[in-house]
Structure formats: C-alpha cells, structure tokens
Amino acid sequence: MRKLISYLKNAIVVVLVLFAIWVFAGDIIEVMPKNAEVMVDDSLKIYYSPMYFYDYRTKGWEKLRLTTYADIKIKEYEADEKCRKLGTLRMNLDLLYGGGSIRET
C-alpha cells in the first residue's frame, strides 16, 4: 500500500510539472525568425502580424511602423492578444521544409 501511495505522489508531481511546462511553453519557446516583419505600435509597445491587417481589414494600420522581430524583442514588446488568438502570428513551415505543419510563435 505504501508503494502505491508513493507511485501516486510521483505521478501527480510529474503531471503537475508537465502541465506547467505546457501552460508556459508559449512564452518560453520562440520559433519566429529574427528577420520576420511585424507591425509595431510604439505607444503601446505591442506588435501585430502584417497579415492581421490584410486578412481582417482592420483599421488603424497607417499609424504603425514596419520593423523586424529581432528589433522588438530587444525592446520587450508584446504580441497583440487578438492577433495571436486569430492565428496571424503563425509561421507556415511549408515555406521552409515543404511539410504541412503550422507552428505558432
């Protein structure tokens, strides 16, 4: 019985650690190329994908500037949440590898 309880405790710890990694993986793992172009709102320190404005006909892009992902990571800008949820901050790996997968950044 003690071995069973010990195994259950270990299993719970492993599950909690894996869950924590899964929750925070989006913030830790960066797969966006440094030379990727993004639209930046300097007053709010937020960046958007250029495709967000093309696909969803969002207004206000005239006030933004185009720069690279490497530039905004140094300045600690954050991604727009709506842009991220809509999936416009995705990199299509078909262009790189000829595969069919899509990874979010």
C-alpha positions in Angstrom: 0.0 0.0 0.0 2.9 2.4 0.8 4.4 1.7 -2.6 1.1 2.6 -4.3 0.8 5.9 -2.5 4.5 6.7 -3.3 3.8 6.0 -7.0 0.7 8.1 -7.0 2.6 11.0 -5.4 5.3 10.8 -8.0 2.7 10.6 -10.8 0.9 13.7 -9.5 4.2 15.6 -9.4 5.1 14.6 -12.9 1.6 15.6 -14.2 1.8 19.0 -12.5 5.3 19.6 -13.9 4.2 18.7 -17.4 1.1 20.9 -17.1 3.2 23.8 -16.0 5.5 23.3 -19.0 2.5 23.1 -21.3 1.0 26.3 -19.9 4.1 28.4 -20.1 5.6 26.9 -23.3 4.1 29.7 -25.5 6.0 32.3 -23.6 9.3 30.4 -23.3 9.7 28.8 -26.8 10.3 31.3 -29.6 10.2 29.9 -33.2 9.6 33.2 -35.0 12.6 34.1 -37.3 14.5 37.2 -36.2 14.1 38.8 -39.6 10.3 38.3 -39.7 8.4 41.6 -40.4 5.9 42.9 -37.8 3.8 46.0 -37.5 4.6 47.9 -34.3 2.6 50.4 -32.1 5.3 52.2 -30.3 3.0 54.0 -27.9 1.5 50.7 -26.5 4.6 48.5 -27.1 2.5 46.0 -29.0 3.3 44.2 -32.3 1.0 42.7 -34.9 1.4 40.5 -37.9 1.1 42.3 -41.2 -1.4 39.6 -42.2 -3.7 40.7 -39.4 -4.5 43.9 -41.3 -4.7 42.2 -44.7 -7.0 39.4 -43.7 -9.3 41.1 -41.3 -9.5 44.5 -42.9 -8.6 46.1 -39.5 -8.3 49.9 -39.5 -5.5 51.9 -37.9 -2.5 50.3 -39.6 -1.5 53.7 -41.0 -0.2 54.7 -37.6 2.0 51.7 -37.2 5.6 51.1 -38.5 7.1 48.1 -40.1 10.1 46.6 -38.4 11.7 43.2 -37.6 11.0 40.7 -34.8 14.6 41.0 -33.6 14.2 44.8 -33.1 11.0 44.4 -31.0 12.3 41.5 -28.8 15.2 43.8 -27.7 12.7 46.5 -26.7 10.4 43.9 -25.0 7.3 44.5 -27.0 4.3 42.1 -26.5 2.2 40.4 -29.2 -1.4 41.6 -29.6 -3.7 39.0 -27.9 -6.4 39.2 -30.6 -3.8 38.9 -33.3 -2.4 35.8 -31.5 -5.8 34.2 -31.0 -6.8 34.7 -34.6 -3.6 32.8 -35.7 -2.0 35.6 -37.7 1.3 35.2 -35.7 1.9 31.8 -37.2 4.8 30.6 -39.3 4.0 28.3 -42.2 6.7 25.7 -42.2 5.7 24.7 -45.8 8.0 27.5 -47.0 11.0 26.2 -45.0 10.6 22.4 -45.2 7.9 21.6 -47.7 5.9 20.0 -45.0 2.3 20.6 -44.0 2.5 21.7 -40.4 1.9 25.1 -38.9 3.6 26.3 -35.6 2.5 29.2 -33.5 5.0 31.7 -32.2 
